[in-house]
Amino acid sequence: MLEPIQIELPTIFEAMTVNSWLIKGEENVLIDCGEKTDKSWIALNQGLKENGLTIQDISKVVITHAHLDHMGMANKITENSDATIWVSEMVYEWAFNLKELLDRRSAAILASLLPNIPKNQYHKIHDFGYGRLSPYWDEIPKERLQVFPMNGTINFGGQVWEIIHTPGHCLNQTCFFQQEKGWLLSADMVLPMIPIPIIDADRVPPYKGVNSLRTHVASYDKLLALAITKAFPGHFKIIENVQETMERQKQRIHQRKEKCYQLIEAGVSEFMQLMEGIYKERINNATMFMVVGFLDMLEAEGRVKSELINGQLYYSKTAIVTV
Ligand SMILES: [Zn+2]
């Protein structure tokens, strides 16, 4: 059984690349396919060429989750080949209803962040809406799509892989596990660093923000139960010490969440002050999503409560009742 082959593609994000994993076999399959830019298209074709293939040799493109850098170029591939684009039940709507879903997610992000941030700092929040992302992300014609379930198995070029739903970084994210080899196509679930728990919109009205970090931690537990020997991530290089990486990241999340609690216990009540206390020099959208996640977890544990005053949230500790 041939290992997935890394094809690294450029992205519009600072100093970041994204991986398209090539599985060669009875048929040639790509797992994820990058953003729709000329640079990315050239890099994909070059990567295939180095492996003795052209885009016409690809029969399946499998999407791990509905983020720009993983599926933006899928339609361009359909225009240049006979490939079918495989999407999960939860990614399906993203393929043909992109504007609505991007704007829905963008609204959920703003609804979670804005009550935490003073008005004069709103400019620190990135725009993840349709206007900003659509130049690099095309919809896919329905007749070129094939839907796979959120669990079960899927065949990549003669290899059988188990589908594992791992929400957190993205509500609709799936990883794929090859049991005999212990290989995990880990998408943005297992990366060398803690993946960003990007707030996603719920799938039912009123499309509220979902608790991404809490869900992400639960997904670690799902994967820790598997005998994984190697992870093929959505970004960066192959990871060999997968269990260790996940345990370390879980521990880190726990420590930072406790740090967040200690600050609140000491009387820090505003989100941006918590940001300063936890991340100091690293205040950006990624760390904002982390702190939203810590607060959500602490509220779920019944240790912290929030109060909305003049449109801004203030946090305090609850009186813990020990029985
Ligand atoms: Zn990604």
Boltz pocket constraint, residues with backbone or C-beta under 6 A from the ligand:
constraints:
  - pocket:
      binder: B
      contacts: [[A, 18], [A, 67], [A, 69], [A, 70], [A, 188], [A, 234], [A, 235]]
      max_distance: 6.0
